[in-house]
Amino acid sequence: MMRRRALTLLTLLLALPSVVAQQLVWSVDFNSLFNNREGGDEARPDQTFVFTRISPELGVMLGRDTSNVHLLKGGVTWFQPLNDNLDGYKVLPVMYYQYRHAGAGDCWRVTVGQLPRTLLMERAPRYLWSDSMAYCQPNVRGALVQYERDASYAELYLDWRQMQSVSRREAFNVVVDGKWSLWGRNGRRLWLGGYFQYNHLAKRKNAPEGEGVNDDVTINPMLGLDMGHWSVPVHLKAGAVVNRERARVDGKWHTPCGFVAGVNARWRFLEAEENVWAGSDLFPLYPRFGSQLNLGDTYYRDKFYSRTDLTAHIVQNDFVDLNTSFTFHYTNKTTGFWQQLSCRLYIDNLLWSNRRSRERRLNSTY
């Protein structure tokens, strides 16, 4: 009986390659960043970030056609700050399963595990996810569901940032975002979209008296216009941000809100972006819980904030984005000036097989 079962199992394993098409897949994502920050205050001190980060991944893709694909990948992310030794480094696991279904003009993707944030459709706005968070937390730890149709998309993801222990609070956030194309013609597109986030910070195990559960809810509807038909493509967006925060031990909700707007333009290798915030302190509980509860940039605690990014893409092609930028921060209380040099190199099996193509440009992570 045991011999018969073993032969049956061996037969199934040998037959599997003929039933399901298999393909070995791989990728390497390398990032290097120098960011010098000057002109800060007590909440945003002068500091310099210098680090490299590399994320090799290897996996297998299963599927007889492109309409239904199963992908399993694993790897690591090595984060190394500039030192003459290995002090301060982090090695984070990357392990995820993804199912992709492509239909008539649309596509579904479901991904679970510890997955790179580069799988997200867009980088979250900085009032939800600061630059410092992007530097140190490159993975989503949970699940991601995405839907695309033509120029519209929607995605939902759960990021479980901390498990409860004696020394750590339980922390997670759920994000829903998307864009719906209202109108498009000749390189112009009007869209409606935005973000919704629920952020949760719970207690430690055997927490001391007075330590409670905390909630942070953000609603951010946006309206945008893309004008890519011009010789200098311009992208405009504007909307509102409403935040609802509470520490349950207080039993009181705080509801700060405000207005955000942004414009981005590019001419050849030069890019300029301006983002403006006007409203009340978006993170009223930040003095108590810091970035454990509020994941956005602390500049949004001011009543008015302007961020201007001037970027020169020195080298940009399918594989590399090497750029330098000057960033100017202005609020009703302080000013700041950042100088940055960043490089991202990304290569995978598909890009390598089409390495002579010049159809797209890689974007930097930061």
N, C-alpha and C positions, 0 to 999 in steps of 0.2 A: 504493500500500500504506500509506504513512504517513498519507495523508488518510483512508483507511478506518478505521485504528486511532484517529485523532483523533476521528472522528465517533462511533465505538463508545464511546470513553471519555466523550465529551460526553453521549451518550444515557444512559449509566449514571449519571452525576452528576446529570442532570436528573430521572432516575427515582427517585433515592435518597429524596427526601422523601416520595414516595408509598408506598415500601416500608417505611421505618422512620420511626416517629413521632419527631419531634425537639422538644426543649423547652430554651429558654435558662434556665439556673439561675444564681443569684448568692447571695452571702452576705457579711456584714460582721460581724466579731467584734472588739469594742473592750474593752480592759481598762485600768483605772487603779488603781494601788495605792500606798498609803502604809503602811509597816510600820516602826515604831520598836522596836528591840530593846534591852532594858536588863537588867542583872544577869547578864551572861555571864561567861565565864572566858577563859583563853588559847585554848582550842579554839573558843569561841563568843563572840567579842568583841562589845561593844556597837556597834551599827551601825544605819543607817537606809536602807531601800530606798524610793525614790520614782521611779516610772516610769509611762509609758503605753505601750500596745501595741495596734496595730490590724492586722487581717488581712482585707483585702478579697479575695474570690475570685469568679471568673467561669468558667462552663463550659457544657457541653452535655450533655443527658441523652437517650439513645437507647433506644427500646423501644416495641413496639406495645401492651404491657400492663404492669401493675405486677409481674407474676410474674418477668419477666426484664428487668433494667434495666442499661444501661451508662452510666457517668457519667465524664466527663473534666473536671477543674477545674484552674485555675491561678491563682496570685496571689502575694502577698508578705506577710510579717509584718515590720512596722517596730517595733522595740523602741527606745524613747527614754527614757533616764534624765533626771531633772530637772537641767537645766543652763541657763545663759543663752546657750548655743550648742549645736552638734550633737555635742559630744564624747561618746564612749561609745556612740553609737547602733549598732544592727545592723539590716541588712535581709536577711531570710532568705527564700529561695524556697519557695513552696508549689505542688507539682505532683503530682497523683495521678490514677490511674484506679481506679474501683470498679465491681465487678460485684455486683448484688444479685439473689438468687432467693428468691421468697416462695412457699411451698407451703401445704399444709393445716395451718396452725397453727405452722409453723416458718419460719425465714428464715436464709439464708446470705449473707454479705458477704465479698468478697475485695478488698482495697485494696492497691495498690502505688505507691511513689513517695515523696515527701516530704509527709506528711500531718499534719494537726493532731491533737494528743493529745486534743482534745475528741471525737474519733471513738471513743475507747476507752469501753467499757461503764461503767467506774468509774475514779476516780482511784486510782493505786497507793498502798498504805499508805506512811507516811513512813519506815519502816525500809527500804523499797526505793527510794523517790523523794522526796527532801527538798523543802521549800518553795523553797529557793534554786534547785534544779534546775528546778522548775516555772516559776519566774520567767523563767529565761534560756534554756531549751530547750523551746519550745512544740511542736516537731514530732517525729514518729517518722520516721526516715530508713531506710525499708526496705519491710516488708510487714506486713499485718494480715489475719488470717482470723478471722471471727466466726460463731457459730451461736447462734440464739435459738429457744427453744420454750417457750411459755407464760411462766412466771416463772423459767425456768432459762436459763443461757447458758454459753458457753465461748468463749474467744478465745486466739489465739496471735499474738505479734508479734515481729519482729526489728527492732532499732534499731541501725543501724551508725553509731556516734557519731563515729568518727575513722578516716580512711584513713591508712595508713602513709606516712611521709615521713622526710626526714632529721631533722626537728625534732619530729615527732609520732609517738606510738605508735599502732598499730592498736587500736581498741577497739570492742566491740559487746556487746549483751546480748540474750538470747532470754527471753521471758516467756510463761508459760502461766497463765491464771487462769480462774476460773469459779465458778458457783453452781448447785447442783442442789437443787431444791425437794423436800424429803422429805415435807412435809405442809402443807396449807393449808386454812383454813376461816374464814369470817366475818371477814376482815381480818387473820387471824393466819397466820404462815408460819414453818415450821422449815426451815432450809436447811443444806446442807453445801457447803463450797467451799474456796477458798484460792488460793495463789500458788506457782509454781515459777519460779525465775530462774537462768539461767546467764549470768554476766558474765565477759568475757574481755578482758584487757589484755596485748597482745603487745609486741614490741620495735620500736624505730625502725629505719629502714633504715640499714645500716652501724652498728649499735648498738655502743657501747663494751663491752669485756669486763666481765662481771658483770651486765649488764642482761638480764633473762630474761623469760619468759612467766609470767603470773599468772592464777589462776582463782578465781572466787567463785561458789559455788552456794548458793542459798537455797531451803529447803522450808518452806512455811507452810500447814498444814491449819487450817481454821477451821470452827466450828459457830456458827450464829446463829439468833436468833428475832426476827421482826418482829411487833409488836403494833399495827397501824394502826387497830384497831377502837376504841381508847380515844379519849377527847376530847383527850388529850395522847399522840400516837403515840410509842412507845418502840421502839428497835432495840438489841438486845443481840448481842454476838459475843465469842467467846473461842477461843483456839487456841495452838499452839506454833510457834516459829520455830527452825529448825536451820540453821546456816550452816557451809559447808565452804570454807575458804580455804587457798590455798598460793601461795608463790613458788617456782616450779620450780627455781630455782637453789639453794634450800635443801633441796628434797626432803622437806618436812615439811608435813603437813596440820594445820590448826587447826580445831577443831569447837566453836565457841561455840553455846549454845542458851539458850532461855528461854521465858517464857509471856507472851502478850499478851491483853488484854481491853479491850473498849470498850462504851460505852453512849451513845446519842444520843436526846434528847427535844426536842420542840418544842411550844410553846403560842403560838398566834397568830403574832406576828412575832418572838418570842423563841426562841432555840435554844441548847441546852447540850449539850456533848459532853465526855466524859471517856475518855482512853486511858491504859492502864497497861502498863508493861513491867517484868519481873523476870527476871534471868538474868545471864549473864556478858557481857563485852565482845563485842558482836556484830561489830565490825570490827577484829580484832587487827592487820591489816596497814595500817590507815589511817595511822599515823605515817610509813610508807614511801611510800605511793602516793596518799594523799588521796582526793579525789572522782573521780580517774581510774578507780579500781577500785571503791570503795564509794560508791554513789549515794545512800544513805540519810542520815537526820538523825544527826549525831554525838551527840545526846543518848542514843542507843541503845548508846553505848560504856560507859554507867554500869550498875551492877548493878541499880539501881532508878530508874525514870523515870515521872513522872506529868505528863500534859499535860491542862489544862482549858481549853476554849474556850467563852466566853460571847459570843453573837452576837445583834445586833439587826438585823433586815432592815428598813431604813428604807423602801425601795421595792422591791417584788418582784412582777413579773408575767411575761407571756410574753416580754417583750423585755429587761427590766432586772432586775438584782439589785444594789442599792446597800445595803451593810451596813457596820456597824462592829463590832469585836470586841476583847475583852481575852483574852489567852492567858497562862496561868500555867504555868510549867515548874518542876518540883521533882525533884531527884535526890538521891542520898546524898552528893553533893559540893557542889552549887550550886543556886541558884534563878534563875529568869528571868521577866521580865515584858515582854510584847509588846503594843503598841497598834496596831491596824490599821484602816484605812478602805479599802475596795475597792469597785470598781464594774465590773460587766460588762454590756455591751449587745450583744445578738446579734439579728440580723435576716436573714432570707433570703426567697426568693421565696414559699415556702409560708406562712411566718408572716405575711408582708405581705398575702397574699390572704385570710388568716383573722385579720386583726389585731384584730377585735372579739371574738374568742374569749377566754374566761377559764378554760379547762380545765386549764392547767398553769402551773408556776412555773419560771422560769429559775434555774439554780444558778450561783453564782460559781465561777470556775476555781480559786480558792485556798481 
